[in-house]
Amino acid sequence: MKYPRIWIAAHGGSEEVLLNCPDVPEPILRLLAQDKEECLRAGVLSRADVPEDLMRSLANDESVVVRAMAGRCRQMPQDVLRKLAADAEEDVRVAVAANPSAPTELLRSLVEQGDPSPGVLDTVVANPAAPDDIVRELGAQREEEEFRNKRWWMSDISKAPLDVLRRLRDTHVDPLIRVVAAQTIKDRRKKSRP
């Protein structure tokens, strides 16, 4: 296409509007993919008709926003998704973990390699493509963490001031914490009586 800016002006005049047009010529997509605005470059990846070489190029963009959109892109080649799954930025890894087109072995590797980000692991669990055994394993890990946190709370609760104990007993969302707070109050009353 010889005059892409003229075509853009004739079809709404705005690059943002263009991204929603059904039949955008490939030269226009390529022009938008090089725009200085990251939202336009990312927007190119929201289309189903993006050529593979353009997807690959945008997956290497300097912008985290663009790389994250590449991670969400359902038609992204699997080798590119694998590369994005190792990105230093959590937002990019979360995007890959959310992609229902991500291969199960990639989702499994995010979990088994122990991605340090709870956001990535939680997103893998929510992905409909996640294997059942991984979902169960992550669920068990979360329950164990919650249990450890509750044990810490309960061991420390006996040292809490009375007003804090009352507040915990009356308002805490966890029934176990409420019971322990109530019992601690009761035990203190018994100790304070002669």
Helices and strands as residue ranges (DSSP letters): H 4-10, H 15-18, H 26-32, H 38-44, H 52-58, H 64-72, H 78-85, H 90-98, H 104-112, H 118-126, H 132-157, H 162-171, H 175-192
